[in-house]
Amino acid sequence: MKNLLMAVDRASTWLGQTFAWLIVLLTGLIAWEVFSRYVLNNPHDWTLDAQIMMYGTLFMLAGAYTLAKNGHVRGDVLYGFFEPRTQAWIDLVLYFLFFLPGIVALTWAGWAFAHDSLAIRESTFSATPLPLYPFKFMIPVAGLMLLLQGIVEIVRCIQCIRDGQWPSREEDVEEVDVEKLKQMVKAEDVNVAAAQGAAR
């Protein structure tokens, strides 16, 4: 079971990391358009549409990655003070009440939305139209990945309720090494306490 959970985590991680490169492409496209508009006096009408589609794709496909890393923002300030079993029960109830119905609806409606867009070969409303249907197919893809990752998180909740601790996850790069930061803060606390003791 653990191997299956980690395999889904790795798939979500790969997808998130792969599409994260859209940030580089998006930055390059914006810089090129600014240069083209203000230096070459040659703006392009399609670049805003391309930027919106690239950002939307990145945003949607980062959802499963963020869920796999337990990175979504929690609104409950008390959650962190609960025991792991209590946290797992809260998560489990919320997954069934809100997450699953919402993501199933997103995936279902997204598929119909994308299918209709493909049927009419929908494009953007600009002088140089871009095809819109490939972008709309990202909605059900993102929904399916979120649904798959959500099922993995539900299994993790059940395991935590059974074992009393959260099972392991796929590790990834963090902006801040939280464990080192905790160690540094404890070390500073110890040094401060020692200095205060010596001063007395």
C-alpha positions as CSV (number, residue, x, y, z in Angstrom):
1,M,0.0,0.0,0.0
2,K,2.8,2.4,0.9
3,N,4.4,1.9,-2.5
4,L,1.1,2.7,-4.2
5,L,0.7,5.9,-2.2
6,M,4.3,7.0,-2.9
7,A,3.8,6.3,-6.6
8,V,0.8,8.6,-6.7
9,D,2.8,11.2,-4.8
10,R,5.7,10.9,-7.3
11,A,3.3,11.3,-10.2
12,S,1.8,14.4,-8.7
13,T,5.3,15.7,-7.9
14,W,6.5,15.0,-11.5
15,L,3.5,16.8,-13.0
16,G,3.9,19.8,-10.7
17,Q,7.6,20.1,-11.3
18,T,7.2,19.6,-15.1
19,F,4.5,22.3,-15.5
20,A,6.4,24.6,-13.1
21,W,8.7,25.3,-16.1
22,L,5.8,27.3,-17.5
23,I,6.9,30.1,-15.1
24,V,10.1,30.4,-17.0
25,L,8.3,30.4,-20.4
26,L,5.8,32.8,-19.1
27,T,8.5,35.2,-17.8
28,G,10.3,35.0,-21.1
29,L,7.1,35.7,-23.0
30,I,6.2,38.7,-20.9
31,A,9.8,40.1,-21.2
32,W,9.8,39.5,-24.9
33,E,6.4,41.2,-25.4
34,V,7.5,44.3,-23.3
35,F,10.7,44.6,-25.4
36,S,8.7,44.1,-28.6
37,R,6.1,46.6,-27.6
38,Y,8.2,49.4,-26.2
39,V,11.5,49.0,-28.0
40,L,10.5,47.6,-31.4
41,N,7.1,49.2,-31.4
42,N,5.6,45.9,-32.6
43,P,3.1,44.6,-30.1
44,H,1.4,41.2,-30.5
45,D,-2.3,40.8,-29.8
46,W,-2.1,37.1,-29.0
47,T,0.4,37.3,-26.1
48,L,-2.1,38.2,-23.4
49,D,-4.2,35.1,-24.3
50,A,-1.1,32.9,-24.3
51,Q,-0.1,34.3,-20.9
52,I,-3.5,33.6,-19.4
53,M,-3.6,30.1,-20.7
54,M,-0.1,29.3,-19.5
55,Y,-0.7,30.7,-16.0
56,G,-4.1,28.9,-15.8
57,T,-2.5,25.6,-16.8
58,L,0.3,26.1,-14.2
59,F,-2.2,27.0,-11.5
60,M,-4.6,24.0,-12.2
61,L,-1.9,21.4,-12.5
62,A,-0.1,22.6,-9.3
63,G,-3.2,21.5,-7.2
64,A,-2.3,17.8,-7.0
65,Y,1.3,18.6,-6.4
66,T,0.5,21.0,-3.5
67,L,-1.9,18.4,-2.0
68,A,0.8,15.8,-2.2
69,K,3.1,18.1,-0.3
70,N,0.4,19.0,2.3
71,G,1.0,22.6,1.2
72,H,-2.6,23.9,0.9
73,V,-3.4,26.7,3.3
74,R,-5.5,25.7,6.3
75,G,-8.0,28.2,7.7
76,D,-8.2,26.6,11.2
77,V,-5.6,28.0,13.6
78,L,-6.4,25.3,16.2
79,Y,-5.7,22.4,13.8
80,G,-1.9,22.3,14.4
81,F,-2.5,21.9,18.2
82,F,-4.6,18.7,17.8
83,E,-3.2,15.2,18.1
84,P,-2.6,13.4,14.7
85,R,-5.7,11.2,15.1
86,T,-7.9,14.2,15.7
87,Q,-6.4,16.0,12.6
88,A,-7.0,12.8,10.6
89,W,-10.6,12.6,11.6
90,I,-11.2,16.3,10.7
91,D,-9.5,15.8,7.3
92,L,-11.4,12.6,6.6
93,V,-14.8,14.2,7.3
94,L,-13.9,17.3,5.2
95,Y,-12.6,15.2,2.3
96,F,-16.0,13.4,2.1
97,L,-18.1,16.4,2.7
98,F,-16.4,19.0,0.5
99,F,-13.3,17.7,-1.4
100,L,-14.7,14.6,-3.2
101,P,-18.0,16.2,-4.3
102,G,-16.3,19.4,-5.5
103,I,-13.5,17.6,-7.4
104,V,-15.8,15.1,-9.0
105,A,-18.1,18.0,-10.1
106,L,-15.0,19.9,-11.4
107,T,-13.8,16.9,-13.4
108,W,-17.2,16.0,-14.8
109,A,-18.1,19.6,-15.8
110,G,-14.5,20.2,-17.0
111,W,-14.7,17.2,-19.4
112,A,-18.0,18.4,-20.8
113,F,-16.6,21.9,-21.1
114,A,-13.5,20.7,-22.9
115,H,-15.4,18.3,-25.2
116,D,-17.8,21.1,-26.3
117,S,-14.8,23.3,-26.9
118,L,-13.1,20.7,-29.1
119,A,-16.3,20.0,-31.0
120,I,-16.4,23.7,-32.2
121,R,-12.6,24.1,-32.4
122,E,-12.9,27.0,-30.1
123,S,-10.3,29.8,-30.3
124,T,-9.6,33.1,-28.6
125,F,-11.2,36.3,-29.6
126,S,-8.3,38.2,-31.0
127,A,-7.0,39.2,-34.5
128,T,-4.5,36.3,-34.2
129,P,-6.7,33.6,-32.6
130,L,-5.1,30.8,-30.5
131,P,-6.8,27.4,-30.1
132,L,-8.6,27.3,-26.7
133,Y,-9.6,23.7,-26.5
134,P,-6.2,22.3,-25.5
135,F,-6.2,24.7,-22.5
136,K,-9.7,23.6,-21.5
137,F,-8.7,20.0,-21.5
138,M,-6.4,20.9,-18.6
139,I,-9.5,21.2,-16.4
140,P,-10.4,17.5,-16.4
141,V,-6.8,16.5,-16.3
142,A,-6.2,18.6,-13.2
143,G,-9.4,17.3,-11.7
144,L,-8.5,13.7,-12.3
145,M,-5.0,14.2,-10.7
146,L,-6.6,16.0,-7.7
147,L,-9.1,13.2,-7.3
148,L,-6.4,10.6,-7.4
149,Q,-4.2,12.5,-4.9
150,G,-7.3,13.1,-2.7
151,I,-8.0,9.3,-2.5
152,V,-4.4,8.9,-1.4
153,E,-4.9,11.5,1.3
154,I,-8.0,9.7,2.4
155,V,-6.0,6.5,2.8
156,R,-3.4,8.4,4.8
157,C,-6.1,9.7,7.1
158,I,-7.4,6.2,7.7
159,Q,-3.8,5.0,8.4
160,C,-3.2,7.9,10.8
161,I,-6.5,7.1,12.7
162,R,-5.3,3.5,12.9
163,D,-1.7,4.1,13.8
164,G,-1.8,7.4,15.7
165,Q,0.8,9.1,13.4
166,W,0.8,10.4,9.9
167,P,2.4,8.1,7.2
168,S,5.4,9.3,5.3
169,R,5.2,11.4,2.1
170,E,7.3,12.0,-1.0
171,E,9.9,14.6,-0.1
172,D,10.6,17.6,-2.2
173,V,12.6,20.9,-2.1
174,E,11.3,23.4,0.4
175,E,11.8,27.2,0.4
176,V,12.9,26.9,4.0
177,D,14.4,23.8,5.6
178,V,11.9,23.6,8.4
179,E,13.8,21.0,10.5
180,K,17.0,23.0,10.4
181,L,15.1,26.1,11.3
182,K,13.6,24.4,14.3
183,Q,17.0,23.2,15.4
184,M,18.5,26.7,15.0
185,V,15.7,28.2,17.1
186,K,16.2,25.6,19.8
187,A,19.9,26.1,19.8
188,E,19.4,29.9,20.1
189,D,16.9,29.3,23.0
190,V,19.5,27.2,24.8
191,N,22.2,29.8,24.2
192,V,20.0,32.6,25.5
193,A,19.0,30.5,28.6
194,A,22.7,29.8,29.3
195,A,23.7,33.4,28.9
196,Q,20.9,34.5,31.2
197,G,21.9,31.8,33.7
198,A,25.6,33.0,33.6
199,A,24.5,36.6,34.1
200,R,22.7,35.7,37.3
